[in-house]
Every structure is written in structure tokens, then in C-alpha cells.
Amino acid sequence: MTLIQPAKLEMAYLKMGLYGGAGSGKTYTSSMISIGLHKHIKAKKPVIFLDTETGSDFVIQHFDKAKMKLHVAKSRAFKDLIEVVDEAEKNYSVLIIDSITHFWNELMDSYQKKHDLPRITLRHWVPLKQTWREFTERYVNSKLHIIMCGRVGDVWEDTQDEDGVVETKKTGTKMKAEVETAFEPSLLVEMVKHRTSPQAGAGWVHRAWIVKDRFSIIDGQFFDNPTFDSFLPHIQMLSLGGEHRAIDKDRNSQDLFKNNHTGHKRLQKRDQTLEKIKNEIYLLYPGQTDGAKQSRLKLTKAIFGTHSWNEITSMQNESLEEGLVSIEAMNNKNEKEATV
């Protein structure tokens, strides 16, 4: 079987993630790492900074001091994230993304607006996650050093005390993005702003906790005011300059399924039915007068037992289709009467 081969190190590019709160040093640290990495590998191509927070403006001085070119793209649109990664792989040596949190938020906002949704529900996660994988697959497989910054989010879990009382408590922190994103970096760091002493007026340091080091060289350690050298033990373990082959994304298991996209087609049909219901109701009672609005509410109450559109969208497909048939019959009757 050609899939199985002798093991060899094929991770040739740094895939790093940093997350933390405001002022924790993410932007500065990622810039120092990119400058140090650029020098370490003697790169000829410049560094590019994909900026969602204007942070690139404040680190230009450090690149100038290092006599290094820095190119910048400023956007929060997910489609631009994909385009920049593809372009960076061709024309740049290191890519800084700051912050990945904005791209995940923008993707959800765009999906919600595109489909005119009052909120994101469970059934919407599948297409969102499938779209997000267009980035994560590029992140892992691209022949490009990528340093990805994100905001910090809280992890909440239900805990039970000795008396059996269950409480929801904060149990940790995570990178604030699509939930599986933090699994992708081979080096994951949490940045915190740490007070050097409990005494009033004590100073601060930027502390970098190594949450994950897949080589287990610096895993679990921390560094105050970290530099490129702090992370060099992990970087030196990479196959820098070697062949990069992460995951074969062309292989799939589609042949195992007899009927393709059954669930997807069902969701598509559901969305189409809901759209038809809204249009048919509006045809019966057009306009934005109070009378038209009240008539539309009374109709949905009569047909579906509720005038809440959120409740209607959560109904079974069969109930929606039956309701659509009833409303279409009312419209057909009106059309016939109008022609008499």
C-alpha cells in the first residue's frame, strides 16, 4: 500500500499560534519572531502582515531597524484571508495573521446576513466549518511560515461539588476562533500580561506560556518578555529547507457513500421552502402598512400555530411543506377570483 511509508520529518515550516488578552504582547512578539526567523533562514522574500487591528502600524519601526521589508494587507474579510495566504505562499517568506478571531467573526456575520438569519443555530455549523477548513488546510499544508495571533476566550464547564451541586465555572482559556483552530499549530503560546510583584506600583512583563509544543522541547515552560531565541529550540527541530508534506488533502472517502449530499440537499430544500413561504405570504398581503403586517401575522398563526418566525424555521420539513401548500392554494384561489 503506497500510503504507508517509513517515517521521516516532513514539517518544514513554522506553524505557530499565539493568543492572549489586550496588551499581552501578541503583535510585538509575533513581529520579533518573524524578524528572527527571517534572519535565521536567510530568507530573500519579505514578511507580510495581514492586519485586522492596525497593529502593523506600530511594529514598522522594528522591521526598519532590522533593515527588513514589511508588506501589509488590512482586512477582516475571510475571503481576503484565503487570498492572502495563497499569495503569500508564492511571494513571501513569513506571514503574520493578527487577529484570526476577526476572520472567524466576519465569516459568521457574513453567513448570517447572506441567509437573513436572526441567529446562528446548530444546523448552520456544518457549512460554516466546511468553509473555515479552506483556511486551516492552507495553514497546515502551505509552504510558508505562518504566525497566527488570536484573542483569548474562556473555557466554561459544568463542575460538581461534594454535595452534588452543579455549577458552570471557568476552567481555562483558549484561542477565540473556530473551536478546532487551536489544534492546527505545532507551537501554541498563550500570552499574558504578568505583574512582577503583588506590591502596588510593581511593573509588568509579557509572559509567554507554551501551551503546546509537538516536539516536547519547551512544552509547559514560560518565558518573560520572550524573544525569537525563546522559541528557537522548537524551530530548530523543524526540517527547515526540506520537503514539506503535512496531510494529503486529495484523499477522501466519498466512494464509501452510495448517496452523496443527501443531508445537504435536505437542508437546501428546507431553505427553499422557507423562502417560498415568506414570498407567498407577502403575495397575499403585500406592503408595509400596519394592516398588511397584522394580516401576515394572523396568517402565520393560522397556518403554523405561531407568528414567531424563529419557531417556524425550527419546524419539521413536512410541516413546512404542508403549510406552503395551504398558502399557495390561497394565492391560487385569489388569482382565479381576480380573473373572473
PyMOL commands that set and color helices and strands:
alter all, ss='L'
color gray80, all
select helices_A, chain A and resi 26-40+55-58+60-65+78-91+100-114+122-141+181-183+228-237+254-256+262-284+290-304+309-313+317-339
alter helices_A, ss='H'
color red, helices_A
select strands_A, chain A and resi 15-20+47-51+70-74+94-98+145-160+166-175+187-195+204-213+222-224
alter strands_A, ss='S'
color yellow, strands_A
deselect
rebuild
show_as cartoon
